[in-house]
Amino acid sequence: MAQLTVVPTPIGNLGDITLRGLEALREADLILAEDTRTSSVLLRHYEIAKPMESHHKFNEYKTSERLAQRIAEGTSVALISDAGTPGINDPGAMLIRACIDAGVTVTCLPGATAFVPALVASGLDTSRFCYEGFLPVKKGRQTLLTALATETRTIIIYESPYRVCRTLSDLITYFGAERQAATCRELSKLHEEVRRGTLQELSDHFAETAPRGEFVIVVAGATPTKTPKNSSKHITEDTTIQL
C-alpha cells in the first residue's frame, strides 16, 4: 500500500538506525531527503539504492501538495532528514499535513532524535519537560526567555556552537546564574560530551573552551511558587458605621 513513512535517521553513529527504518528505505519507491548528498552516505553504507529527491525548507512550500498527490496515486515514499526525526526542527511537518489532508496514510517510525538522550543524560527532571528547539535569534527572543524564566518544567533548547556562549549568557540574565543545567554536544559521536552544573559554571567553561559540535542545552525548571494555604479565602470586615 502506498503511504508516507517518516524514517528517523542517526544523529551521528550510523549504527543507530533501526531495522524497521532500513526496511522502510529498501521498500520505498522514492526517498525524500533534506540533503541528498548527506543522505547518500547513509544509504551507501547500508547498500540501499533508491531514487532520491530533495525535500527541504526552501522547496517544501511548493512541493508538498504535489508529493502528497503522487503518494495518493500509488508511490510509496520514505521521508528522511539529515539527522534525527523529520518534523522535529527539520522539514517534514508540511508534507505530513498535506498527506493527511489528501487522505494518505502517514506512518512515523520510532528512532533517533537528539533531545531525548540529552534530557535523560542531563540528570534533571524527566517527568515533565518542554521542547523549545532553537531560540529566536532576534525578534521574540526576549519575550520567550521572559516567559521561560518561570517555566517549572525542564526546558530543552537546541543551539549551534556559534551561539552557545550568547545563549548561556542570556539564560543567566533571565533565569539566574545558579539554575542547574546541562550541555550535551556531539551526541552518539566520537567526541560526545555531557557537562552538568549551574548556568554560570557552564558559561565560564565555554568562555575558556571554544564550543564545538551541535548542542542540546537542558535547563532545570523554575522552583514552583508556593501558594499560602489561606490565599483562596477572602475575609471581609464589616466597616459599616451604625448611626
N, C-alpha and C positions, 0 to 999 in steps of 0.2 A: 504493500500500500504506500502510495506517495505521501510523504509528510516532511515537515521541517524538524530535524533533530539538532538540538543545541548541544554541542560537544565541548566540555571544558578541556583545555589543553594545559600541559605542565607550565608552572610559573618559573621553572628553572631546570630541574632534573627531568630529563626525558622519560625516565622510568616511572614517573608519577601518573602517566595516563592510564586509564582503566581499560580492562579487557572489553567492556561494552563500548567504550569510546573508540577503540581500534576497530571493532566490528562495525560500528555505525559508519566510520570513514570508509571502510572497504566496501560496504554495501551501497553507499550513496552514488547517485548518478552524477552529482555535482557537489563540489566543496566550495563554500563561500569563505574566504579568508580575509582578515583585516589587511594583511600584507602577504601576498603570495610568496615573496622571497623568504620571509621569515618562516612561514608555514612549510615551505618546501623542505627545510631542514628536518622537521619532524616527520614529514611523510616519507622522505628518502630513508630516514633511519629505520622506519618500520616497513619499508618496501611497499608503500601504497602509491599506486599510480592512478590518479583520477583527475578528470578535468577540474580546473580551479578558476574562480573568478574573484576579483577584488570586491569586498563589501566593507566600506569604511565610513567614517563620519562625514567625509566630503561628498559621497555619492549616494548615501542611503536614502536621502530625501527623494531622489529621482528614481531609484531602482526598486524600492521595497514593494510597491504595488505590482510592478511587472513581475518580480520574482515570485510573489505570492500567487499570481495567476499561473505562472509556469508550474508551480508545485500542484496547484489545483488541477492542472491538465495532465498530471502524471509524472512529473520529475521529482525524484527523491533527493532532497538537499540536506547536507550537513553544514552547520554554521559553526565556525571557529573564530577565535581572535588570536592575537599574537601570543597571549598567555592568560590563563585563567578562564573564567566563565563569561561568555558573551552576554552583554546586557548589564554586567556589573562593572561600571566605569569603562566599558568598551562598547562598540557598536553592537546592535542586535535587537534592542527593545522595539525599534521602529518596524523592523521586519516581522518580529513576533506579533506585534499588534496588527499589521497588515494581513498576516496569515489567519489570525483569529477572526478578523472581520470578513475574510473570504471563506470562512468555514473550513480552513485547512487544519489538519491535526498537527499540534506542536508538542514535541516531547523534549524535555530538558534532562540530560543525564547528570547524575551527581559527579562531582570531581573537584579539581583544583581551583582554589581561589585564595588570594593572599591573606585576607583579613581573618579567616578562621584560625589558621595556625598561629598568627601573630597574637590574636586575642588569648588563645589557650596558653601560649608560651609566656605571655606577659605576667602571669601570676595575679592579675587583677580579677575583679568580679566578672564571671561569665554568665551569671544568671539573667542579667538584663543589660543590653547594650544598644547603642545607636551607631549606625554606619553613616559617616558623612562624606566619604570619598575625598576628592581634592577640594580644599577650601577655595573660595573665590580669591583670585589674585588681587583684585582691586574692589570693584563695585560689590557691595553686600558683605564684604569680609568683616568689618567691624560689627555690623548688625548681627551676623551669625555668631561671632565669638561672644558677643554680649549675651545672646540667648543661651549659648552652650555653657556659659560660666556657672549657671545654676542647674544644669542638667545633672540629675542624680544617677543616671545610668553610665556605664563605662562607655567612653567615646573612642571611636576608631576613625583615623584620618590617614589618607594616602598623601605622600609627598615625594617630590623629586629631590635628588641630592643638592640641587642648586638653591632650594628654598627651605631646607630643613632648619638652618640656623635662624632664619627670619621667623619661621612658624613657631619654633620653640620660644623665641623671644616674645612673640605675640601671645602665646599661651600663658607665659609667665605674667604678662601685663594684665590679662583678663581673668586668669584662674588662680594666680598666686604662685610664688616660687616653690612652695613646699608641696604642691599637689603631686601625688605619685603618678608615675608614667613609665612607659617602656618604648624604646625604639627598636624596630625589627627591620633588618635590611638583608637583601640577597637571600631571601628565604628559599630553602631547598637547594641552594647553590653551594659551591665550594667554600666561599667566604661568608656563609650565613653567620649573622651576629644578632644577639638579643641583649640589649642593655637596659637595666632597670634602675630606677632611682627617682629622685624628685625632678621636677622640670628644670630647676636650677642646675642640678648636677649633670643632667643630660646636656643642657645648653653649654655648660662650661667644657664638657668633654669635646663637643663638636666645634667649639670655638678654637680648640687646640689641634683637633684631628679632623682633617677635611672629610666631610661626608662622601661616601661612595655607594653607588647602587640605589635601587628604588627602595623607599622607606614606607613602613606602616608605623604610625605613631598611635599608641594606645594610652589613653589618659583615664585615670580614675574619675568617677563621677563625684559631684559635689556632695558634701555631707547634708542629708536632709535636714531642713529646719524643723525643730520640734515645736508643735503647737501646744500652748498652755491648755491644761485639762478643762478649764472653765471658759475657754475663749469663745465657745459657741453659745454660751449663755449670756443673754443681755439683761442686766439688772438695772431697772429704772427706779429712781427715787421720786416719790410724790412730793413735789415742791409747791403744791397749791397752798396759797395763804387763805385761811378761813377768817372771814370778817364777821 
